[in-house]
Amino acid sequence: MMVAAISLVLWAGWHNLRARRLTMQKLQEEHTALMPDAPGAPAMDMTGTAPSQLQSKPAPEFTLTSLEGKKVALSDFKGRPLVVNFWATWCAPCKVEMPWFEEFEKKYAGDGFEVLGLAYDVDAGKDTIGREVKKLGVTYPILLTDPKVQAAYLSDSEVLPMSFYVDRTGKVTEVTAGLGTKDELEAKVKETIAAGGK
């Protein structure tokens, strides 16, 4: 009985991993350009840099509440390279890249690299968001965003996932929209770490 139970757990884990890999492969094969939200706005490629008014400007300051109820400010991360990643519980591409960001945060911890996940769909509720984060194995801070922060960062587009790469000086060095490949995201992380001096 015990052997059967262990076998079932192992099979389920292997099946889940295989399904996740197939989903990632399918998303990368479908690699389509995202359409702009507003007429006249430039289109964004899933793996390209998204046009943004924040490019090369200081990242807008915010103070938001974490899932644990703690107040977290962007200024708390001053002097550290950072990714501010907007995601939602209904966003499948977000769930593909979040474990990658988790991996990058651990891999580049020695360089001071940090990730902040900003939950776009706060109306889903803290419990639902928390369950999704746990399923994904994400341990970096997840913050509940608000309309003011969304307007400051996402005024150009509301395509998700959307990530803002912030260097040690607090300047936005890259903005990406949609799902890129793991290698492309890691290259942007490395560029962000190298930017703005030590």
N, C-alpha and C positions, 0 to 999 in steps of 0.2 A: 504494500500500500504506500509506504514511504517513498520507495523507488519510483512508483508511478507518479506520485505528486511532484517529486523533484524533476522527473522527466518532463512533465507537463509545464512546469515553470520555465525550464530551460528552453523547451520548444516555443513557448509563448514569447520569451525574450528574443530568441533568434528570429521568429516570425515578425515581431515588431520592428527589429533593426532592419530586416530585409525590406519591409514595407516602407520604412522611412527613407532608405537608400533609393528605392524605386521612385518614390515621390520626388526626391531631390533631383534624380536623373531626368525624370519627366519634365520638371519645371525648367531645368537647364536646356533641354531639347526644344521646349516650346518658345524660349527666348524671344519674346515679342516686344515691340516698342510700346510704351505706355502713352496713352492719349492725354493731352493737356486738359485741365479742368475748365479753364476759361478760354473763350474764343480769342485767337490771336496769341495765346501763350505758346512758347516753344515746347515741342514734344520732348519727352525724356526717354532715353534708352535704359533698359533694366540694369545694365552693367555700367552705364556711363555716369559721369558727374552730372548731377541735376543743376539746372540753372537756378540760382538763388540770390536774392539781394543781400544775403548774409555773408556770401563768399568774401573772404579777406577782411571781414569786419569783426568787431568784438561780439562774442556770443551773448545774446540777451540774458540778463540776470533773471533768476527765478528762485523762489523758495516754495517747495511743494512737500506734501506729506507722503511718507513711505507707506508700504503695506503694513508695517509694524506700528504706524502712528507717529513716527519720528519726523521732525521738520528737517529737510535737507535742502541746502542752498547750493547753487552753482559755484558760488565763491568758496565753498568748503573744499573745492578741488583745485584752487588756484595753484599754479606752478606745476600741475600734472597734466600730461596728455590725456585726452578724454574723448569718448564717443557718447553723444546724446542721441539715443535711438528711440524714435517714436514707433510704437507697435500697437496691435489690438488683438483681442482674444479670437476674433473671427478671421484674422489675416494669416492664411496658410504660409506665404513666403516669410512672414515675420518669424514663424515658429521654426522654419528651416535655419534662418541665420542666427537666432538668439543663442543656441548652443555653441555656435562658432565664436560669438562674442565672449561667451563664458570661457571658452578655451583660450582665446587671445588674452583675456584679462589675467588668467593664471600664467600663461606663457611669458607675458611681458610685464609682470608685476615688478620685476627688478628695475624696470625703466619708469616705474611710477604710473603705468597705464591703468586707466579706470574706465568702466562702462556704467552709464546711467540709462535704465530703461524707463521711458515715459509712456504709461498706459493711456492710449488715446480714448478708449471706450470706457471711461469711468462709470458710465451708466450701467455697465454690466455688473457692477458691484465688486467690492473688495474681495469677497469670498471666491467668486468666479475667477477673478484675475489671479488670486493667490493659488487656486487649484491649477490653473494653466501654467503658471511659473514653476510650481513644484513638479508637474509632469515633464516640463522641459529641462529640469535640473539646473535652473538658473539661480545663482546665489548673489549676483550683483544687485545693487539697489533698484527696486522698482518703485517709481513714484507715480502718484495719481495726478494727472495733468489737469489744467483748467483752461477755459476759453481764452484767457489773456495770454497764457504761454503758447497755446496752439496758434493764436493769431500772430504772435511775435516770430515764431519759427516756421509755421506752415502757411504763411500768407500767399506764397507763390503756387503752392500745390498741396493737395491732401492725399497724395499717393503714399501708400504704406507698403513696406517699411520705409521710413525716411531717417537717414542718419546724418548727424552733423559732427564732423571731426574737428576737435578744438585743441589747439596746441598749448604749450606751457604758458604762453603769454595771454591766453584767453581768446585768441583769434580763431575764427572758423577757417580752416584750411581746405576742407572738402565737404561737399554735400552730395549724398547719393540717395536715389529714390528707386524703389523696386528691389528685386533680388538679384544680386550679382553672384559671382562664384566665390567660393571660400578663399581662393588664392588672391582674387581681386580685392576682397575686403581686407585680407591680411596685409597686402601691399599698402593699402591706404592707412592702416594702423601704423605700419612701420614709418611711412612718410610723416605721419602726425607726430610720432615719437621724436623723429629727427628734426622736425620744424621747431622754431622758437628757442633754440639753444637749450642748454642743460641747467 
